Amino acid sequence: MNNLKAFTIQFVGLKQGEHTFDYKIDNTFFKNYEYDDFNAVDIVVDVLLIKKSTLLEFIFDARGVVNVNCDVTNEPYDHPLDASYKLVVKFGQEFNDELEDIVIIPHGEYEFNVAQYIYELIVLAMPAKRIHPGVEDGTLKSDMLDKLEELSIKKVKPAEEENDSEIDPRWEKLKDFLTDK
């Protein structure tokens, strides 16, 4: 986790007002968290720190591309990422990060590490089901798609539906037991 020291912002020496920090995120960042779902990462995260007398506001803005494998075909593709997140850091007696958007740090702290929040922003901005754009618009040609089409359930023809609509006489007798008549 020593590689994450670059994400530590020392706010004590900063004047009140806005301060910007830029971070380039690649695969080495995610190796620190032992997260290997991404093939390649090329993201720029802009962090805007608004320092006020009683609190700190962090506004994270992530833009870039993440190369992932499609959940349907396992083909790699570049997924665009554009996400933002706002975090408020207040000062209190002890560290508390139980709330989603508010973190409380002890009064004596002079720095704040934003690596965990950048990690969560990127991972949570990715969709739960990753589908190659070629699958959605039908332009992707893949052996996996051909196999899925071959194994898919075929639609029932209307003539066969009529034969299935006849009720088995054994089930027909059960209707005699209905008491709602």
C-alpha positions, 0 to 999 in steps of 0.5 A: 500500500506504499504505492498509494502515498501519492494519493495523500493530500496534505491540507494543513498548509493550503489556504481556504478555497479551491485546490485541484489535484490530478491523478492518472489511474492505470492497472498498477493502482488496482494491483494495490487492491488485488483487483484484477477484473480490468484488462487495462485502465486509462483513467484521469481523475480530477480531484477538486478540494474546497477547503473551508474553515470547518470542513473539506469538500472533495469532488472527484471527477473520473473520465477515461476508458476501462478495457474489460471482457464481455459477460456474454462473449468474453470478448475484450472491449473498451468501456467508457467511464465518466463518473463523479462523486462528492465527499465531505470531510469533517473534523471530530473526536475520532475517525468515522466513515459510516456515512456514505458521503461524510467522513469524520477525521480527528482534529489533529489530522493534517492529511487525507488519503483519497485512494480508497475513494477513487478506487470505489468511484471507478469500480462502482461506476462500471455496470454490473453486466458488461456487454460488448457494444457489438452484441447489442447492435448485432455487429459482433461476429463471435463463435460464442454468439453462434453457439448461444444462438444454436443452443437457444430455445426455439420459438413455438409455432402457432400450429403447435400452440393450438395442440398444447392448448387442449387440456388433459382430461385428468386436469379437467376433472379437478375443476369439479372440485372448485367451491367458488361456483 
